[in-house]
Amino acid sequence: MEEQLGEVLDNLLGMLLLEGSYEIEENQDSFSVSIETKDAGRLIGARGESLDSLQLLINQIVSRKIGEEGFKRVILDVEGWRKQKEDELLKSAQSWGKQVLETGEEMEIEPQSPWQRRIVHMTISEIEGLVSESVGEGRDRHIVIKVKGQESLPNNNDSGEA
């Protein structure tokens, strides 16, 4: 699968007229692709939307080439942006959780992409006495963090699909 992934990356980056390099690392259940380019902003886009779209496109192309059997999810990062964002989200979620515990008031977080909501849900789930749920639809889907016992909706957490 790594060879097919490399071909897809070469073709797509070529079509986008981007110069740079990439490294592919195989993990247990996915491939991590780290892209280095001087034109990172174009690949990342506003709030990572272009990166999310490119990742979806690459996963769909590779899935069709490989078929269901033997396919592993591809996770893209450009110039370390995704990793930095994950670290920031982890710290923010811990801070938000602490604030909700101190005030006892629920907190609504700005809309985020599915992978970002997943990080927040996972972080909040590790904090005793708190729950999180995703509410809204599409681009307006966001997380509400609450003290346990204040839940108003059935368990509506993202299940980790990104």
Summary of the structure (lengths in Angstrom):
residues: 162
radius of gyration: 17.9
end to end distance: 20.5
largest distance: 52.8
contacts: 441
relative contact order: 0.11
helix: 48%
strand: 22%
